């Protein structure tokens, strides 16, 4: 299956790379541009939403280009996984599974595909292979999963401040008033 597998990996990398570039471009130049993306991120509870918008654009464009070239594939896949984890946790989880209801189905597929690609490696038609630096197997999957989850946890710990629900906020005020 050598040539068929390498061609399949090239197709997976090109499609996932193109999807990420399209996402990054849309966050930058689509609809409301950076301002609209920043507003949306702020609505998700992320502080410094303009910075988040630019980080998202750079991460998505960079990961997409790297994936398409098959360069630093494990790192690019970790970036994809992190972006999908953030999107799934903050924007889609509460909507259930199905994408047509704004659920997490789509980001789940892209995240798992990035993890699988980390394990499979970039294939023969990749700059990683030409430079003799491919990371594959458990090591590749470990890099993707480890860096992707650490990056996500770090971003959420530093920048995510979810709004308190009105019920919790009023209960906290009542509790504080009783204690005074």
Secondary structure by P-SEA (a helix, b strand, c coil): caaaaaaaaaaaaaaaaaaaaaaaaaaccccccaaaaaaaaaaacccaaaaaaaaaaaaaaaaaaaaaaccaaaaaaaaaaaaaaaaaaccccccccccccccaaaaaaaaaaaaaaaaacccccccccccccccccaaaaaaaaaaaaaaaaaaaaccccccccaaaaaaaaaaaaaac
